[in-house]
């Protein structure tokens, strides 16, 4: 649709005239064609009736020569095709060709209708001549009212088609002339109607560019004059607001631009009246001029919007700290009412506490987790030592058992320290990764071979279903073997004897997906998203042994290779651990 009002008006009138004349043209064409066909039908009906009356005596007497002469005479005088047919369908006279060899006409639709004592009418292609004809057949009666034959006349449809084409050409010519005339008239009328609006539009555009400060007064009393005066009033108000905003921006811009905290002023309607560059950076605002936007559009966080709402409703300062996805920024928001300066407006200050919060979380979690993991073996070692000192050393068999237990606890502590150091090196990027193309089948086979004996001891079937046709992946074989061994070890640990562990691989886009599937006890849905965290263990059914660092190490190793790791599980059915690796180019 054209944007110009002038062309909208002109286009509307042109389309209206085109639709009206198009509909009228179609009506006239159909009406003319139907009228012509009705006229042809009436003439053929009268000719067929007269032919039937004149043919009846000769047909009763069996004078076929006279019948043939009558058919030829009618065809010549009326420019028709004439056919005389007996009641059994045999053609006894035909004006256009010899009757010898003509096929039986009994099954012709017009003949069937005439044999029923009705007027037969049909438009079809002649099987005898090969052209389309309009047929009309009348029954021939003897003196006692019995049907003794059929008189049929026909004309080719070429005449109808020629007549229809002539009508179409005439109407099309008239339509084209009228359309052109109406288009010129519509354009002229639209120009006259929109000339004043065009002038007003040009003046308003000059004002928006700063070339004019106000509109010339209009004395016109029509709608355009009223619009002109309304625009003048609006522009006066806008000019005043613009001047006020310039003054306010000059006062605040120097302070706001250099602040590291995000500052927003939001009115009672949740519209942002002021925002500084720090706020645009923290909330990822890409709009060059976000002032005047909704607070929801700017910060895209319903909890901070709720913070603004609570401060507005209570009239008191509100404080909230949130972690914001996807960058996981820790933002502290402070909402303070501006009752004196701007009634019903709220000053929002957002401080980025991400670095401080993350350091605090890391410190707290590390101390908590390490303390928890060290407490159990140290308590056990303390108990064993006290038992030995209290006299167990005098009982060599018991002393040996306690020393074995002490050795196991020392091994557990050693494993914990080693895995902590390993995880620390991986997270800091200090673990060298030697990437090279390797077959997924070879990678899985070597890891499964290392775990086969452990699976057999646990009474578990270890099944490998990896096609050797899969493309090579880019990986460090030793590191990926560490991931697979870790996942298979976990599956063995939490699968009952008689269960099955299946290792599969398949291609998905440009990644090869590895799957370690067990028929074990499964994982609670609430725990599924946290099993890759450091030291995290699920319920007691899945927490026997281990440091809780293995899955976290596996996740970091896979991510170092450019892949990702995830898990699916159903309680009582089993678990599936997935990780992806990019294919080698």
C-alpha positions in Angstrom: 0.0 0.0 0.0 1.5 3.4 -0.9 2.6 5.5 2.1 1.4 8.8 0.5 -2.2 9.8 1.4 -2.5 11.2 -2.1 -1.8 7.9 -3.6 -3.9 6.0 -1.1 -6.9 8.1 -2.1 -6.2 7.7 -5.8 -5.5 4.0 -5.5 -8.7 3.5 -3.6 -10.8 5.1 -6.3 -9.0 3.4 -9.1 -9.4 0.0 -7.4 -13.1 0.7 -6.8 -13.7 1.5 -10.4 -11.6 -1.4 -11.6 -13.6 -3.8 -9.4 -17.0 -2.3 -10.4 -16.2 -2.3 -14.1 -14.6 -5.7 -13.9 -17.7 -7.2 -12.3 -19.9 -5.4 -14.8 -17.8 -6.7 -17.7 -18.0 -10.3 -16.5 -21.8 -9.9 -16.1 -22.2 -8.4 -19.6 -20.0 -11.1 -21.2 -22.0 -13.9 -19.5 -25.3 -12.2 -20.2 -24.5 -11.7 -23.9 -23.3 -15.2 -24.3 -26.3 -16.7 -22.6 -28.7 -14.5 -24.6 -27.0 -15.5 -27.8 -27.2 -19.2 -26.8 -30.8 -18.9 -25.9 -31.5 -17.3 -29.3 -29.6 -20.1 -31.0 -31.6 -22.7 -29.0 -35.0 -21.1 -29.9 -34.1 -21.0 -33.6 -32.9 -24.5 -33.6 -36.0 -25.7 -31.8 -38.3 -24.1 -34.3 -36.3 -25.4 -37.3 -36.2 -28.9 -35.8 -39.9 -28.9 -35.2 -40.7 -27.8 -38.8 -38.2 -30.4 -40.1 -39.9 -33.1 -38.1 -43.4 -32.2 -39.4 -42.2 -32.1 -43.0 -40.3 -35.3 -42.7 -43.0 -37.4 -41.1 -45.0 -38.3 -44.3 -41.9 -39.3 -46.2 -40.7 -41.4 -43.2 -44.1 -43.1 -42.9 -44.0 -44.0 -46.7 -40.3 -45.0 -46.4 -39.3 -42.5 -49.1 -35.7 -42.1 -48.2 -34.8 -40.1 -51.2 -37.3 -37.5 -50.3 -36.0 -37.5 -46.8 -32.5 -37.0 -48.0 -33.6 -34.2 -50.3 -35.4 -32.5 -47.4 -32.3 -32.7 -45.2 -30.1 -31.2 -47.9 -32.6 -28.4 -48.6 -32.9 -27.4 -44.9 -29.1 -27.5 -44.5 -28.6 -25.3 -47.5 -31.4 -22.8 -46.7 -30.7 -22.5 -42.9 -27.0 -23.1 -42.9 -27.5 -26.0 -40.5 -26.3 -29.5 -40.2 -29.4 -31.8 -40.6 -29.6 -35.4 -39.5 -32.6 -37.8 -39.7 -32.4 -40.8 -37.4 -34.6 -43.8 -37.0 -35.8 -44.9 -33.6 -33.2 -47.7 -33.5 -30.4 -45.1 -33.9 -29.7 -45.7 -37.6 -28.9 -42.5 -39.5 -31.0 -42.4 -42.8 -30.1 -38.8 -43.9 -27.1 -36.5 -43.1 -26.5 -33.2 -44.8 -22.7 -33.1 -44.1 -21.6 -36.6 -45.2 -22.7 -39.9 -46.6 -24.8 -42.0 -44.2 -23.1 -45.2 -45.2 -20.6 -46.1 -42.6 -21.9 -43.7 -40.0 -22.1 -45.2 -36.5 -25.4 -45.8 -34.7 -26.7 -42.6 -32.9 -29.0 -44.3 -30.5 -26.8 -43.4 -27.5 -26.4 -39.8 -28.3 -27.9 -37.8 -25.4 -30.1 -35.6 -27.5 -31.4 -38.7 -29.3 -32.2 -40.4 -26.0 -34.2 -37.3 -24.8 -36.1 -37.1 -28.2 -37.1 -40.8 -28.0 -38.7 -40.0 -24.6 -40.9 -37.5 -26.4 -38.9 -34.5 -25.2 -36.8 -31.9 -26.9 -33.2 -33.1 -26.9 -30.4 -30.6 -26.4 -26.7 -31.0 -26.1 -23.3 -29.2 -26.6 -20.6 -31.7 -27.4 -17.9 -32.7 -29.9 -19.3 -34.7 -32.8 -17.9 -38.2 -33.0 -18.6 -38.2 -36.8 -17.2 -34.8 -37.7 -14.7 -34.1 -34.9 -15.9 -30.6 -34.1 -18.0 -29.1 -31.3 -21.7 -28.6 -32.2 -24.9 -27.5 -30.5 -27.4 -30.2 -31.1 -31.2 -30.0 -30.9 -33.4 -33.0 -31.7 -37.2 -33.3 -32.0 -39.3 -36.5 -32.2 -41.1 -37.3 -35.5 -44.6 -38.6 -35.0 -46.9 -40.6 -37.2 -50.6 -39.9 -37.5 -51.3 -41.9 -34.3 -48.9 -40.1 -32.1 -46.1 -42.7 -32.2 -42.5 -41.7 -32.5 -41.1 -43.0 -35.8 -37.8 -41.1 -35.9 -35.7 -38.2 -34.8 -35.1 -34.9 -36.7 -31.9 -33.3 -35.5 -30.3 -30.0 -36.4 -27.0 -28.6 -35.2 -24.6 -25.7 -35.7 -20.9 -25.5 -34.8 -20.0 -23.5 -31.7 -17.5 -21.4 -33.6 -20.1 -18.8 -34.2 -20.9 -18.5 -30.5 -17.2 -18.3 -29.7 -16.7 -15.6 -32.3 -19.6 -13.6 -30.9 -18.2 -14.0 -27.3 -14.7 -12.9 -28.4 -16.2 -9.8 -30.1 -18.1 -8.9 -26.9 -15.0 -9.4 -24.8 -12.9 -7.2 -27.0 -15.6 -4.5 -27.0 -16.0 -4.5 -23.2 -12.2 -4.7 -22.6 -11.7 -1.6 -24.8 -14.4 0.3 -22.9 -13.0 -0.9 -19.6 -9.5 0.3 -20.5 -10.7 3.7 -21.6 -12.8 4.1 -18.5 -10.0 2.9 -16.2 -7.5 5.4 -17.6 -10.0 8.2 -17.4 -10.9 7.3 -13.8 -7.2 7.1 -12.8 -6.6 10.6 -14.1 -9.7 12.0 -12.3 -8.7 10.2 -9.1 -5.2 11.5 -9.2 -6.5 15.1 -9.8 -9.0 14.9 -7.0 -6.4 13.5 -4.5 -3.9 16.2 -5.4 -6.5 18.9 -4.7 -7.5 17.2 -1.4 -4.0 16.6 0.0 -2.3 19.8 -1.2 -2.9 21.6 2.1 -1.8 18.5 4.1 1.4 18.4 2.1 2.2 22.0 2.9 1.6 21.4 6.6 3.7 18.2 6.5 6.6 20.1 5.0 6.5 22.7 7.7 6.4 20.1 10.5 9.4 18.3 8.9 11.3 21.6 8.9 10.5 22.0 12.6 11.8 18.6 13.4 15.0 19.4 11.6 15.4 22.7 13.6 14.8 24.9 10.6 11.6 26.4 12.2 10.6 27.0 15.8 6.9 27.5 15.2 4.2 27.1 12.6 2.7 30.2 10.8 -0.8 30.8 12.1 -3.6 29.4 10.0 -7.0 31.2 9.5 -8.6 28.3 7.7 -11.6 26.9 9.5 -11.5 23.4 7.9 -9.9 20.3 9.3 -6.5 21.1 7.9 -6.6 24.5 9.6 -7.5 22.9 12.9 -4.7 20.4 12.5 -2.3 23.2 11.8 -3.2 25.0 15.0 -3.0 21.7 17.0 0.5 21.1 15.7 1.5 24.7 16.6 0.4 24.2 20.2 2.1 20.8 20.3 5.4 22.2 19.0 5.3 25.0 21.6 5.1 22.5 24.3 7.7 20.3 22.8 10.1 23.2 22.4 9.7 24.1 26.1 10.3 20.4 27.1 13.3 20.2 24.9 14.8 23.3 26.4 14.2 22.0 29.9 15.8 18.7 29.1 18.8 20.3 27.6 19.3 22.3 30.8 18.9 19.2 33.0 21.2 17.1 30.8 23.9 19.8 31.0 23.8 19.6 34.8 23.8 15.8 35.1 25.7 14.5 32.2 29.2 15.1 33.6 28.4 13.3 36.8 26.5 10.4 35.2 28.9 9.6 32.5 31.8 9.1 34.9 29.9 7.0 37.4 30.6 3.3 37.6 27.3 2.6 39.3 24.2 2.3 37.1 21.7 5.1 37.6 18.1 5.2 36.4 15.2 7.5 37.2 11.8 5.9 36.6 8.5 7.7 36.8 5.2 6.3 38.3 4.3 4.8 34.9 7.4 2.7 34.8 9.0 4.9 32.1 12.7 5.6 32.2 13.4 9.3 32.5 17.1 9.1 32.9 19.8 6.5 32.4 23.6 6.6 32.5 26.2 4.7 30.4 27.0 2.4 33.2 23.4 1.2 33.3 23.4 0.7 29.6 26.6 -1.4 29.9 25.3 -3.6 32.9 22.0 -4.3 31.3 23.2 -4.6 27.7 21.0 -1.8 26.4 21.7 -1.3 22.7 19.2 1.4 22.0 21.0 4.7 21.4 18.3 6.6 23.2 16.6 4.5 25.8 15.1 7.4 27.7 11.3 7.2 27.5 11.3 3.4 27.3 9.6 1.1 29.8 11.8 -0.1 32.7 10.8 -3.6 31.7 12.3 -3.1 28.2 15.5 -1.6 29.6 16.5 -4.1 32.4 14.5 -7.1 31.3 14.3 -8.4 34.9 10.9 -8.7 36.6 12.5 -8.9 40.1 14.2 -5.5 39.7 10.9 -4.2 38.3 9.2 -5.5 41.4 11.9 -3.7 43.5 10.8 -0.4 41.8 7.1 -1.3 42.4 7.6 -2.0 46.1 9.5 1.3 46.6 6.8 3.2 44.7 4.0 1.7 46.7 5.7 1.9 50.1 7.4 5.2 49.7 10.5 3.7 51.3 14.0 2.6 50.2 14.2 -1.0 49.0 17.3 -3.1 48.5 17.7 -6.3 46.6 20.7 -8.4 45.3 20.3 -10.7 42.3 22.3 -13.0 40.0 21.5 -12.0 36.4 21.8 -14.4 33.5 23.4 -15.1 31.1 26.7 -13.6 32.4 25.7 -14.4 36.0 26.4 -10.9 37.2 25.6 -10.2 40.9 23.8 -6.9 41.0 22.7 -5.0 44.1 19.7 -2.7 43.4 18.7 0.2 45.6 15.4 1.9 44.9 14.8 5.3 46.6 11.7 7.5 46.2 12.3 11.1 44.9 9.4 12.7 46.7 10.8 16.2 46.9 12.6 16.4 43.6 10.3 14.4 41.4 7.1 13.1 43.1 6.2 9.5 42.3 9.6 8.9 40.6 12.1 6.3 41.8 15.9 6.6 41.7 17.4 3.2 40.9 21.0 2.6 41.7 22.6 -0.7 40.6 26.0 -1.8 41.8 28.0 -4.6 40.2 29.1 -6.8 43.0 30.0 -9.8 40.8 33.7 -10.0 41.5 33.3 -9.6 45.3 30.3 -12.0 45.5 32.0 -14.6 43.4 35.2 -14.5 45.4 33.1 -14.8 48.6 31.1 -17.8 47.2 34.3 -19.5 46.0 36.0 -19.0 49.4 32.9 -20.2 51.3 32.2 -23.2 49.1 35.8 -24.3 49.1 36.2 -24.1 52.8 32.9 -25.8 53.4 33.4 -28.6 50.9 37.1 -29.3 51.8 36.2 -29.2 55.5 33.4 -31.7 54.9 35.5 -34.0 52.8 38.4 -33.9 55.2 36.3 -34.3 58.4 35.3 -37.9 57.7 38.7 -39.5 57.0 40.4 -37.5 59.7 37.8 -38.6 62.3 38.2 -42.2 61.1 42.0 -41.9 61.4 41.7 -40.3 64.8 39.5 -43.2 66.0 41.8 -45.8 64.6 44.9 -44.2 66.2 43.1 -43.9 69.6 42.1 -47.6 69.4 45.6 -48.6 68.6 47.0 -46.5 71.5 44.5 -48.0 73.9 45.8 -51.5 73.4 44.9 -52.7 70.0 48.6 -52.9 69.2 48.9 -55.9 71.5 46.4 -57.8 69.3 48.4 -58.3 66.0 45.3 -59.4 63.9 43.2 -56.5 65.1 46.2 -54.1 64.8 46.7 -55.2 61.2 43.0 -54.5 60.3 43.2 -51.1 61.9 46.4 -50.3 60.0 44.8 -51.4 56.7 41.9 -49.1 57.5 44.3 -46.3 58.3 46.0 -46.8 55.0 42.7 -46.7 53.1 41.8 -43.4 54.7 45.3 -42.0 53.9 44.7 -43.1 50.2 41.3 -41.3 50.2 43.0 -38.2 51.4 45.7 -38.5 48.8 43.1 -39.0 46.1 41.2 -35.9 47.3 44.3 -33.8 47.2 45.3 -35.0 43.8 41.9 -34.4 42.3 41.8 -30.9 43.9 45.1 -30.1 42.3 43.9 -31.6 39.0 40.7 -29.6 39.0 42.6 -26.4 40.0 45.0 -26.8 37.0 42.1 -27.5 34.6 40.1 -24.5 35.7 43.1 -22.2 35.5 43.9 -23.5 32.0 47.3 -24.8 33.0 46.7 -28.4 31.8 48.2 -28.9 28.4 45.7 -30.5 25.9 47.3 -32.3 22.9 44.5 -32.3 20.3 44.6 -34.7 17.4 42.2 -36.6 15.2 41.1 -39.9 16.8 38.4 -42.5 16.0 35.4 -42.5 18.4 35.4 -46.3 18.2 39.1 -46.4 19.2 38.6 -43.9 22.0 35.7 -45.9 23.5 37.3 -49.3 23.1 40.5 -48.3 25.0 38.5 -46.9 27.9 36.0 -49.8 28.0 38.9 -52.3 28.1 40.4 -50.6 31.2 37.0 -50.9 33.0 36.0 -54.4 31.7 37.5 -56.3 34.6 35.9 -54.0 37.2 32.5 -54.5 35.4 32.9 -58.3 35.5 33.7 -58.3 39.2 30.5 -56.3 39.8 28.4 -58.7 37.7 27.6 -56.1 35.1 27.5 -56.4 31.3 29.6 -53.7 29.5 28.3 -53.3 26.0 29.9 -51.2 23.3 27.8 -49.9 20.4 30.0 -47.5 18.4 30.2 -47.6 14.6 33.7 -47.5 13.2 32.3 -45.4 10.3 31.9 -42.3 12.5 34.1 -39.4 11.6 37.2 -38.7 13.6 37.0 -36.3 16.5 39.5 -33.7 17.6 40.6 -34.7 21.2 43.3 -35.4 23.6 43.1 -39.2 23.9 44.4 -39.4 27.4 42.1 -36.7 28.7 39.0 -38.1 26.9 39.9 -41.6 28.2 39.9 -40.0 31.7 36.3 -38.7 31.1 35.0 -42.0 29.8 36.6 -44.0 32.6 35.1 -41.6 35.1 31.6 -42.0 33.6 31.9 -45.8 33.3 33.2 -46.1 36.9 30.2 -44.1 38.2 27.8 -46.3 36.2 29.4 -49.4 37.6 29.2 -48.0 41.1 25.5 -47.3 41.0 24.3 -50.3 38.9 23.2 -53.4 40.7 24.7 -56.9 39.7 23.0 -58.2 36.6 22.6 -54.8 35.1 23.9 -53.5 31.8 26.1 -50.5 30.9 26.0 -49.5 27.2 28.4 -47.1 25.6 27.1 -45.5 22.3 28.1 -42.8 19.9 26.3 -41.0 17.1 26.8 -38.1 14.8 24.8 -34.9 15.4 25.5 -32.1 13.0 29.3 -31.3 13.4 29.6 -33.0 16.8 29.9 -36.6 17.8 27.8 -37.5 20.9 29.1 -40.1 23.4 26.5 -41.8 25.7 27.2 -43.9 28.8 23.9 -45.5 29.7 23.3 -47.6 32.8 20.3 -49.5 34.3 21.1 -48.3 37.8 19.1 -46.6 40.6 18.7 -43.3 38.7 19.0 -39.7 40.0 16.5 -37.4 41.6 15.3 -34.7 39.2 16.2 -32.0 41.7 19.8 -33.3 41.8 20.3 -33.8 38.1 21.3 -30.2 37.3 23.9 -30.1 40.1 25.8 -33.4 39.8 28.6 -31.7 37.8 29.3 -29.2 40.7 32.5 -29.7 42.8 32.0 -32.0 45.8 28.2 -32.3 45.0 26.7 -35.7 45.9 23.1 -36.8 45.6 21.1 -38.7 48.1 22.6 -41.6 50.1 21.6 -44.1 47.6 24.2 -42.6 45.2 26.7 -41.1 47.6 28.8 -44.1 48.6 32.5 -43.4 48.2 34.3 -40.9 46.0 35.3 -37.3 46.4 32.5 -35.7 44.4 35.1 -34.1 42.0 35.1 -36.6 39.2 32.1 -35.3 37.3 33.3 -31.7 37.7 36.7 -32.7 36.3 34.9 -34.4 33.4 32.8 -31.4 32.6 35.8 -29.0 32.6 37.8 -31.4 30.3 34.9 -31.7 27.8 34.4 -27.9 27.7 38.1 -27.5 27.2 37.7 -29.6 24.0 34.9 -27.3 22.8 32.1 -29.7 23.8 29.5 -29.9 26.5 28.3 -32.6 29.0 24.8 -33.3 30.4 22.8 -36.1 31.9 19.3 -37.6 31.8 17.9 -40.0 34.4 14.8 -41.8 35.6 14.5 -43.1 39.1 14.6 -46.9 39.3 15.3 -47.2 35.5 18.8 -45.8 35.0 20.8 -42.8 33.9 22.4 -41.5 30.6 25.5 -39.3 30.6 26.2 -37.5 27.4 29.1 -35.5 26.2 29.9 -34.1 22.8 33.2 -33.5 20.9 33.7 -31.6 17.6 34.6 -33.6 14.5 38.1 -33.2 13.1 38.0 -31.0 10.0 
